Amino acid sequence: MNFVIELLEENKKYLERNVIKKNLMQVNMQKATRDLKKVSELKKAIKILKLKNRKQ
């Protein structure tokens, strides 16, 4: 379970860095909003998995 959480966190960090480094908010707003939506979904998934992991 910890491996999956770490993998999701890495993916989230990569997407966040990608949006910042490539100036996507100014260059391509649609791609930036898609990536940021993915980041928020990953945050939710990580939160849920961490809660389930603590309960076990």
Secondary structure as the mmCIF struct_conf table of DSSP 4:
data_model
#
loop_
_struct_conf.conf_type_id
_struct_conf.id
_struct_conf.beg_label_comp_id
_struct_conf.beg_label_asym_id
_struct_conf.beg_label_seq_id
_struct_conf.end_label_comp_id
_struct_conf.end_label_asym_id
_struct_conf.end_label_seq_id
HELX_RH_AL_P HELX_RH_AL_P1 ASN A 2 LYS A 21
TURN_TY1_P TURN_TY1_P1 LYS A 22 ASN A 23
HELX_RH_AL_P HELX_RH_AL_P2 LEU A 24 VAL A 27
HELX_RH_AL_P HELX_RH_AL_P3 MET A 29 LYS A 55
#
